[in-house]
């Protein structure tokens, strides 16, 4: 099946050709080239390396080269008069584009910094916290926190606090 596939594709292409090319497709050179192509396909399929690839590889490559030559010959013999196919197509349909290099501008001095605007005010320090009221168990601070009493000292959120002069000092 594998070896008949390229020949079958070529025969289908030959049958699908327009009526004006029927003379070249039914000619003796075309039929002879197709028969030679089928023979080369069978020979290439028979030389496929199976167990000893090193020994059969050279014969297989030679058979593939003969197969490609037979395909070219059949294509020329059967499709020579087609108007939609150029006689000798080039490797590239269009020449490669050449793009000029990008213009590199010399690096200029860095732009000056924008003028300094209004300076950002520094954050204000919180007003000092003072003791507002006390009872037997602790005191209330002016910021709303409850400070429990531990002996003569008050306990703040981060440790012992002192209150000289009514201003509360707690560890940061």
N, CA and C of each residue as an Amber inpcrd file, in Angstrom:
protein
   516
   0.8340000  -1.1980000   0.0000000   0.0000000   0.0000000   0.0000000
   0.8680000   1.2470000   0.0000000   1.9700000   1.2170000   0.7950000
   2.8390000   2.3970000   0.8810000   3.4980000   2.7040000  -0.4580000
   3.9330000   1.6740000  -1.1400000   4.6380000   1.9200000  -2.3970000
   3.6950000   2.3390000  -3.5150000   2.4390000   1.9990000  -3.4120000
   1.4880000   2.3620000  -4.4570000   0.9210000   3.7620000  -4.2410000
   1.0870000   4.3160000  -3.0420000   0.5000000   5.6170000  -2.7310000
   1.0510000   6.7500000  -3.6090000   2.3870000   6.8930000  -3.7800000
   2.8590000   7.9850000  -4.6530000   2.4000000   7.8150000  -6.1050000
   2.4150000   6.5740000  -6.5850000   1.9620000   6.3400000  -7.9570000
   0.4850000   6.6200000  -8.1140000  -0.3020000   6.2580000  -7.0930000
  -1.7310000   6.5230000  -7.1280000  -2.0070000   8.0170000  -7.1160000
  -1.2410000   8.7470000  -6.2960000  -1.4150000  10.2110000  -6.2650000
  -1.0930000  10.8300000  -7.6180000  -0.0360000  10.3390000  -8.2420000
   0.3450000  10.8690000  -9.5490000  -0.7260000  10.5350000 -10.5900000
  -1.2660000   9.3200000 -10.5370000  -2.3120000   8.9550000 -11.4920000
  -3.5730000   9.7870000 -11.2740000  -3.9270000  10.0550000 -10.0090000
  -5.0880000  10.9040000  -9.7580000  -4.8610000  12.3170000 -10.2710000
  -3.6400000  12.8220000 -10.0980000  -3.3320000  14.1550000 -10.6030000
  -3.4020000  14.1750000 -12.1250000  -2.9540000  13.0870000 -12.7370000
  -2.9910000  13.0030000 -14.1970000  -4.4380000  12.9660000 -14.6830000
  -5.3110000  12.2300000 -13.9950000  -6.6990000  12.1360000 -14.4200000
  -7.4680000  13.4240000 -14.1600000  -7.0380000  14.2110000 -13.1790000
  -7.7340000  15.4500000 -12.8670000  -7.2870000  16.6140000 -13.7370000
  -6.3380000  16.4100000 -14.6110000  -5.8270000  17.4740000 -15.4740000
  -6.9100000  17.9060000 -16.4680000  -6.8520000  19.1520000 -16.9380000
  -7.8490000  19.6360000 -17.9040000  -7.8060000  18.8560000 -19.2210000
  -8.8540000  19.0020000 -19.9780000  -8.9800000  18.2510000 -21.2280000
  -7.9300000  18.6500000 -22.2430000  -7.3980000  19.8480000 -22.1660000
  -6.4110000  20.2810000 -23.1530000  -5.0820000  19.5500000 -22.9720000
  -4.8350000  18.9690000 -21.7700000  -3.5890000  18.2630000 -21.5420000
  -3.7180000  16.7640000 -21.7980000  -4.8400000  16.3120000 -22.2860000
  -5.0370000  14.8840000 -22.4610000  -4.0740000  14.2970000 -23.4750000
  -3.6220000  15.0710000 -24.4120000  -2.6840000  14.5380000 -25.4070000
  -1.3840000  14.1230000 -24.7410000  -0.8550000  14.9690000 -23.8530000
   0.4030000  14.6510000 -23.1850000   0.2180000  13.5300000 -22.1750000
  -0.9480000  13.4380000 -21.5520000  -1.1710000  12.4230000 -20.5370000
  -1.3540000  11.0320000 -21.1290000  -1.8540000  10.9650000 -22.3510000
  -2.0840000   9.6640000 -22.9870000  -0.9820000   9.3050000 -23.9740000
   0.0510000  10.0690000 -23.9670000   1.1390000   9.7990000 -24.9140000
   1.9760000   8.6130000 -24.4440000   2.7110000   8.0400000 -25.4020000
   3.5730000   6.9010000 -25.0810000   4.7010000   7.2710000 -24.1140000
   5.3380000   8.4540000 -24.2490000   6.3860000   8.7820000 -23.2630000
   5.8430000   8.8670000 -21.8310000   4.6180000   9.3880000 -21.6710000
   4.0320000   9.4910000 -20.3360000   3.7380000   8.1080000 -19.7730000
   3.1590000   7.2410000 -20.5770000   2.8580000   5.8800000 -20.1110000
   4.1310000   5.1150000 -19.7770000   5.1460000   5.2940000 -20.5840000
   6.4310000   4.6260000 -20.3140000   7.0630000   5.1520000 -19.0250000
   6.9800000   6.4830000 -18.8070000   7.5570000   7.0730000 -17.5980000
   6.7990000   6.6010000 -16.3560000   5.4640000   6.4680000 -16.4700000
   4.6850000   5.9690000 -15.3340000   5.0060000   4.5130000 -15.0300000
   5.2010000   3.7180000 -16.0430000   5.5680000   2.3080000 -15.8310000
   6.9500000   2.2190000 -15.1800000   7.8900000   3.0550000 -15.6300000
   9.2270000   3.0590000 -15.0280000   9.1610000   3.5350000 -13.5770000
   8.2830000   4.4980000 -13.2890000   8.1130000   4.9870000 -11.9230000
   7.5860000   3.8780000 -11.0120000   6.6210000   3.1090000 -11.4940000
   6.0890000   2.0160000 -10.6820000   7.1470000   0.9510000 -10.4360000
   7.9780000   0.6900000 -11.4160000   9.0520000  -0.2910000 -11.2360000
  10.0700000   0.2090000 -10.2050000  10.3990000   1.5010000 -10.2480000
  11.3450000   2.0600000  -9.2750000  10.7460000   2.0630000  -7.8680000
   9.4340000   2.2920000  -7.7440000   8.7880000   2.2330000  -6.4410000
   8.8730000   0.8330000  -5.8520000   8.6480000  -0.1590000  -6.6750000
   8.7460000  -1.5410000  -6.2000000  10.1840000  -1.8620000  -5.7870000
  11.1580000  -1.3870000  -6.5490000  12.5580000  -1.6520000  -6.2080000
  12.9580000  -0.9380000  -4.9220000  12.4760000   0.2840000  -4.7240000
  12.7980000   1.0280000  -3.5030000  12.1580000   0.3750000  -2.2840000
  10.9490000  -0.1590000  -2.4440000  10.2850000  -0.8320000  -1.3310000
  10.9910000  -2.1320000  -0.9840000  11.5640000  -2.7870000  -1.9680000
  12.2610000  -4.0530000  -1.7250000  13.6040000  -3.8480000  -1.0340000
  14.2170000  -2.6740000  -1.1610000  15.5320000  -2.4270000  -0.5590000
  15.4440000  -1.7410000   0.7870000  14.2760000  -1.7060000   1.4090000
  14.1420000  -1.0750000   2.7240000  14.9560000  -1.8720000   3.7310000
  15.8900000  -1.2270000   4.4560000  16.7360000  -1.9680000   5.3950000
  15.8930000  -2.5240000   6.5450000  16.0850000  -3.8230000   6.8320000
  15.2940000  -4.4480000   7.8770000  16.1510000  -4.8140000   9.0830000
  17.0560000  -5.7950000   8.9170000  17.8260000  -6.2750000  10.0650000
  19.2390000  -5.6980000  10.1050000  19.8540000  -5.5400000   8.9840000
  21.2160000  -5.0110000   8.9350000  21.1970000  -3.6590000   8.2390000
  20.9090000  -2.5750000   8.9730000  20.7780000  -1.2700000   8.3330000
  22.0750000  -0.7660000   7.7250000  23.2190000  -1.1450000   8.2680000
  24.4870000  -0.6430000   7.7140000  24.7430000  -1.2110000   6.3250000
  24.4390000  -2.4880000   6.1320000  24.7180000  -3.1300000   4.8500000
  23.7200000  -2.6910000   3.7860000  22.4560000  -2.5500000   4.1590000
  21.4220000  -2.2360000   3.1770000  21.2160000  -0.7380000   2.9700000
  21.8150000   0.0960000   3.8120000  21.5470000   1.5330000   3.7470000
  22.0160000   2.1470000   2.4350000  23.1690000   1.7680000   1.9400000
  23.6840000   2.3330000   0.6860000  22.7870000   1.9320000  -0.4840000
  22.3520000   0.6760000  -0.5110000  21.4770000   0.2210000  -1.5960000
  20.1250000   0.9390000  -1.5230000  19.6560000   1.1630000  -0.3130000
  18.3670000   1.8560000  -0.1520000  18.4570000   3.3060000  -0.6230000
  19.5500000   3.9860000  -0.2890000  19.7200000   5.3760000  -0.7380000
  19.8360000   5.4570000  -2.2560000  20.5090000   4.5040000  -2.8560000
  20.6180000   4.4940000  -4.3160000  19.2480000   4.2610000  -4.9530000
  18.4600000   3.3660000  -4.3590000  17.1190000   3.1060000  -4.8990000
  16.2290000   4.3340000  -4.7570000  16.3610000   5.0530000  -3.6470000
  15.5760000   6.2790000  -3.4860000  15.9960000   7.3590000  -4.4850000
  17.2870000   7.4420000  -4.7850000  17.7460000   8.4140000  -5.7840000
  17.1690000   8.0730000  -7.1570000  17.1730000   6.7710000  -7.5140000
  16.5850000   6.3700000  -8.8010000  15.0710000   6.6280000  -8.8210000
  14.4080000   6.4490000  -7.6600000  12.9760000   6.7020000  -7.5720000
  12.6740000   8.1840000  -7.7910000  13.4470000   9.0610000  -7.1850000
  13.2340000  10.5030000  -7.3840000  13.4780000  10.9110000  -8.8280000
  14.4830000  10.3240000  -9.4550000  14.7320000  10.6230000 -10.8650000
  13.5650000  10.1520000 -11.7310000  12.9960000   8.9770000 -11.4120000
  11.8510000   8.4730000 -12.1800000  10.6290000   9.3610000 -11.9660000
  10.4550000   9.8830000 -10.7710000   9.3340000  10.8010000 -10.5170000
   9.4840000  12.0810000 -11.3330000  10.7040000  12.6160000 -11.3770000
  10.9260000  13.8310000 -12.1710000  10.6650000  13.5660000 -13.6510000
  11.1210000  12.4360000 -14.1280000  10.9230000  12.0990000 -15.5420000
   9.4310000  11.9310000 -15.8570000   8.6850000  11.2870000 -14.9800000
   7.2490000  11.1040000 -15.2140000   6.5240000  12.4450000 -15.1650000
   6.9300000  13.3110000 -14.2550000   6.2920000  14.6260000 -14.1710000
   6.5560000  15.4220000 -15.4370000   7.7790000  15.3880000 -15.9330000
   8.0790000  16.1270000 -17.1660000   7.3580000  15.5440000 -18.3670000
   7.2790000  14.2310000 -18.4340000   6.6510000  13.5920000 -19.5980000
   5.1360000  13.7790000 -19.5910000   4.5200000  13.7270000 -18.4190000
   3.0590000  13.7720000 -18.3660000   2.4920000  15.1700000 -18.1700000
   3.2370000  16.0640000 -17.5870000   2.7030000  17.3910000 -17.2640000
   3.4320000  18.5090000 -17.9850000   4.0700000  18.2340000 -19.0740000
   4.9160000  19.2290000 -19.7330000   4.1480000  20.3870000 -20.3330000
   2.9260000  20.1980000 -20.7890000   2.2230000  21.2600000 -21.4890000
   1.2510000  22.0470000 -20.6340000   1.2750000  21.8980000 -19.3230000
   0.3010000  22.5900000 -18.4820000   0.6330000  24.0610000 -18.3920000
  -0.4130000  24.8860000 -18.5130000  -0.2050000  26.3310000 -18.4720000
  -0.0270000  26.8340000 -17.0380000  -0.5530000  26.0990000 -16.0530000
  -0.4810000  26.5840000 -14.6790000   0.8120000  26.2010000 -13.9710000
   1.6880000  25.5010000 -14.6240000   2.9370000  25.0860000 -14.0030000
   4.1070000  25.6350000 -14.8250000   5.0240000  26.3760000 -14.2000000
   6.1500000  26.9110000 -14.9490000   7.0790000  25.7850000 -15.4050000
   7.8090000  26.0570000 -16.4930000   8.6890000  25.0420000 -17.0530000
   9.8140000  24.6920000 -16.0920000  10.4730000  25.6810000 -15.5340000
  11.5680000  25.4640000 -14.5910000  11.3610000  26.3710000 -13.3900000
  10.5720000  25.9290000 -12.4220000  10.3350000  26.8090000 -11.2760000
  11.6180000  26.9780000 -10.4590000  11.7990000  28.1820000  -9.9600000
  12.9660000  28.4500000  -9.1290000  12.7710000  27.8890000  -7.7310000
  13.8170000  27.8990000  -6.9770000  13.7270000  27.3820000  -5.6070000
  12.8430000  28.2890000  -4.7510000  12.9580000  29.5860000  -4.9440000
  12.1380000  30.5350000  -4.2050000  11.2100000  31.2500000  -5.1800000
   9.9670000  31.3890000  -4.8210000   9.0180000  32.0580000  -5.7070000
   9.3270000  33.5450000  -5.8170000   9.7350000  34.1560000  -4.7320000
  10.1030000  35.5640000  -4.7530000  11.4900000  35.7030000  -4.1450000
  12.2380000  36.6720000  -4.6090000  13.5680000  36.8350000  -4.0350000
  13.4610000  37.2670000  -2.5760000  14.4510000  36.9370000  -1.7880000
  14.3890000  37.3340000  -0.3800000  14.4220000  38.8480000  -0.2400000
  13.7410000  39.3280000   0.7570000  13.7040000  40.7620000   1.0080000
  14.9710000  41.1890000   1.7260000  15.4780000  42.3220000   1.3400000
  16.6130000  42.8630000   2.0810000  16.1190000  44.0920000   2.8290000
  16.3320000  44.0880000   4.0980000  15.8590000  45.1650000   4.9480000
  17.0630000  45.9670000   5.3960000  17.0220000  47.2860000   5.2240000
  18.1670000  48.0780000   5.6610000  18.2680000  48.0450000   7.1800000
  19.4700000  48.1660000   7.6990000  19.6170000  48.1480000   9.1570000
  18.9530000  49.3680000   9.7770000  18.5420000  49.2060000  11.0000000
  17.9060000  50.3090000  11.7070000  18.9280000  51.4020000  11.9770000
  18.4830000  52.6300000  11.8300000  19.3740000  53.7530000  12.1020000
  19.5270000  53.8830000  13.6100000  20.7620000  53.8910000  14.0540000
  21.0330000  53.9940000  15.4780000  21.3820000  55.4390000  15.7750000
  20.6230000  56.0480000  16.6580000  20.8910000  57.4390000  17.0150000
  21.8730000  57.4560000  18.1740000  22.7990000  58.3990000  18.1840000
  23.7500000  58.4450000  19.2860000  23.0220000  58.7880000  20.5880000
  23.5290000  58.2230000  21.6620000  22.9200000  58.4560000  22.9720000
  23.2210000  59.8840000  23.4100000  22.1820000  60.6020000  23.7460000
  22.3530000  61.9760000  24.2030000  22.4730000  61.9920000  25.7210000
  22.7390000  63.1390000  26.2530000  22.8540000  63.2800000  27.7080000
  21.5000000  62.9750000  28.3360000  21.5000000  62.4470000  29.5350000
  20.2240000  62.1350000  30.1670000  19.3970000  63.3890000  30.3940000
  18.1140000  63.2170000  30.3490000  17.2080000  64.3410000  30.5390000
  17.3290000  64.8670000  31.9610000  17.2200000  66.1870000  32.1130000
  17.2990000  66.7290000  33.4820000  16.0650000  66.3110000  34.2790000
  16.2640000  66.2240000  35.5720000  15.1580000  65.8600000  36.4420000
  14.1300000  66.9950000  36.4580000  12.8780000  66.6750000  36.6070000
  11.8710000  67.7400000  36.6560000  12.1060000  68.5930000  37.9010000
  11.7000000  69.8470000  37.8220000  11.9090000  70.7180000  38.9830000
  11.1610000  70.1860000  40.1970000  11.7730000  70.4200000  41.3280000
  11.1660000  69.9300000  42.5610000   9.8870000  70.7030000  42.8310000
   8.8410000  69.9890000  43.0580000   7.5510000  70.6240000  43.3250000
   7.4200000  70.9180000  44.8080000   6.2330000  70.9030000  45.2460000
   5.9670000  71.1540000  46.6560000   6.4960000  69.9590000  47.4410000
   7.3130000  70.2070000  48.4340000   7.8450000  69.0660000  49.1770000
   6.7320000  68.3310000  49.9260000   6.8850000  67.0480000  49.9860000
   5.8950000  66.2280000  50.6710000   6.0810000  66.4270000  52.1620000
   5.0260000  66.7670000  52.8500000   5.1830000  66.9850000  54.2940000
   5.4750000  65.6680000  55.0070000   6.3200000  65.7350000  55.9900000
   6.6450000  64.5660000  56.7770000   5.4570000  64.2130000  57.6650000
   5.2980000  62.9330000  57.9410000   4.1640000  62.5650000  58.7940000
   4.3400000  63.1450000  60.1950000   3.2660000  63.6300000  60.7300000
   3.3090000  64.2290000  62.0570000   3.3840000  63.1390000  63.1190000
   4.0880000  63.4610000  64.1470000   4.1580000  62.5380000  65.2700000
   2.8330000  62.5640000  66.0080000   2.4640000  61.4180000  66.5060000
   1.2080000  61.3350000  67.2430000   1.3260000  62.1650000  68.5260000
   0.2430000  62.7870000  68.9380000   0.3090000  63.5680000  70.1870000
   0.6170000  62.6420000  71.3690000   1.2630000  63.1580000  72.3500000
   1.6000000  62.2930000  73.4790000   0.3390000  61.7690000  74.1670000
   0.4480000  60.5460000  74.6050000  -0.6760000  59.8950000  75.2580000
  -0.5720000  60.1910000  76.7490000  -1.6880000  60.5450000  77.3260000
  -1.7030000  60.8380000  78.7610000  -2.7070000  59.9310000  79.4560000
  -2.6020000  59.8610000  80.7530000  -3.5220000  59.0520000  81.5360000
  -4.7420000  59.9100000  81.8520000  -5.9100000  59.3690000  81.5640000
  -7.1320000  60.1400000  81.8140000  -7.7490000  59.7900000  83.1680000
  -8.0080000  58.5220000  83.4410000  -8.6000000  58.1090000  84.7190000
  -7.9690000  56.8150000  85.1850000  -7.9410000  56.6050000  86.4770000
  -7.3940000  55.3790000  87.0390000  -8.3580000  54.8150000  88.0640000
  -8.2760000  53.5210000  88.2840000  -9.0180000  52.8560000  89.3440000
  -8.0840000  51.8560000  90.0120000  -8.5750000  50.9500000  90.8290000
  -7.7380000  50.0180000  91.5810000  -7.0740000  48.9850000  90.6690000
  -7.6400000  48.6950000  89.4870000  -7.1040000  47.6500000  88.6110000
  -6.2440000  48.1980000  87.4740000  -6.3140000  49.4480000  87.1360000
  -5.5270000  50.0000000  86.0530000  -5.9680000  51.3830000  85.6800000
  -5.5030000  51.8560000  84.5170000  -5.8100000  53.2170000  84.0720000
  -6.2930000  53.1960000  82.6330000  -7.0020000  54.2700000  82.2810000
  -7.4130000  54.5070000  80.8980000  -6.5230000  55.5940000  80.3290000
  -6.0380000  55.3580000  79.0300000  -5.1780000  56.3470000  78.3820000
  -6.0270000  57.2270000  77.4810000  -5.4640000  58.3710000  77.0640000
  -6.2000000  59.3090000  76.2170000  -6.4490000  58.7590000  74.8150000
  -5.7110000  57.7280000  74.3970000  -5.9600000  57.1330000  73.0860000
  -6.9830000  56.0130000  73.1450000  -7.5660000  55.7290000  74.3240000
  -8.6360000  54.7580000  74.4610000  -8.1800000  53.3850000  74.8900000
  -6.9160000  53.1930000  75.1790000  -6.4530000  51.8770000  75.5950000
  -6.5680000  51.7260000  77.1060000  -6.7530000  50.5110000  77.5660000
  -6.8080000  50.1710000  78.9880000  -5.4610000  49.6060000  79.3850000
  -4.8490000  50.1490000  80.3960000  -3.5400000  49.7270000  80.8720000
  -3.7180000  49.0790000  82.2450000  -3.5730000  47.7750000  82.3470000
  -3.7190000  47.1320000  83.6550000  -2.5420000  47.4750000  84.5750000
  -2.8060000  47.4500000  85.8650000  -1.7860000  47.8060000  86.8470000
  -1.0560000  46.5340000  87.2680000   0.2860000  46.6460000  87.4010000
   1.1210000  45.5770000  87.9250000   2.0400000  46.2090000  88.9600000
   1.5990000  46.2550000  90.1740000   2.3670000  46.9300000  91.2100000
   2.2850000  48.4240000  90.9900000   3.4300000  49.1230000  91.0820000
   3.3830000  50.5620000  90.8490000   3.3770000  50.9300000  89.3680000
   3.5900000  49.9760000  88.4930000   3.6880000  50.2380000  87.0380000
   2.4020000  49.8530000  86.3290000   2.2890000  50.3480000  85.1000000
   1.1830000  49.9830000  84.2060000   1.7450000  49.1170000  83.0750000
   0.9350000  48.1670000  82.5850000   1.3770000  47.2850000  81.4940000
   0.6850000  47.7470000  80.2150000   1.5090000  48.1240000  79.2230000
   0.9860000  48.5440000  77.9310000   0.9910000  47.3870000  76.9400000
   0.6980000  47.6510000  75.6700000   0.6470000  46.5760000  74.6740000
   2.0140000  45.9420000  74.4220000   3.1210000  46.6540000  74.7350000
   4.4510000  46.1050000  74.4450000   5.3360000  46.0220000  75.6910000
   4.7770000  46.1420000  76.8260000   5.5810000  46.0090000  78.0400000
   5.1720000  47.0240000  79.1030000   6.0620000  47.2170000  80.0980000
   5.7680000  48.1030000  81.2200000   5.8390000  49.5610000  80.7770000
   4.9060000  50.3600000  81.2560000   4.8430000  51.7830000  80.9350000
   5.0680000  52.5970000  82.2190000   5.5850000  53.7790000  82.0350000
   5.7370000  54.7200000  83.1500000   4.9510000  55.9690000  82.8230000
   4.5760000  56.7040000  83.9010000   3.7740000  57.9090000  83.6840000
   4.3130000  59.0400000  84.5430000   5.5390000  59.5310000  84.2330000
   6.0210000  60.6860000  85.0090000   5.2940000  61.9400000  84.5690000
   4.7130000  62.6680000  85.4390000   4.0540000  63.9270000  85.1220000
   2.7620000  63.7470000  84.3760000   2.1760000  62.5640000  84.3510000
   0.9110000  62.3360000  83.6640000   1.0540000  61.9560000  82.1920000
   2.2740000  62.0660000  81.6210000   2.4900000  61.6670000  80.2100000
   2.9450000  60.2230000  80.2070000   2.2870000  59.4180000  79.4500000
   2.5260000  57.9790000  79.4130000   3.6900000  57.6740000  78.4800000
   4.6590000  56.8760000  78.9640000   5.7920000  56.4280000  78.1370000
   5.7650000  54.9080000  78.1400000   5.4930000  54.3080000  76.9800000
   5.4790000  52.8570000  76.8080000   6.5560000  52.4650000  75.8100000
   7.1060000  51.2510000  75.9090000   8.1370000  50.8360000  74.9450000
   7.5520000  50.7380000  73.5300000   8.3440000  51.1250000  72.5360000
   7.8420000  51.0860000  71.1410000   7.7520000  49.6970000  70.5830000
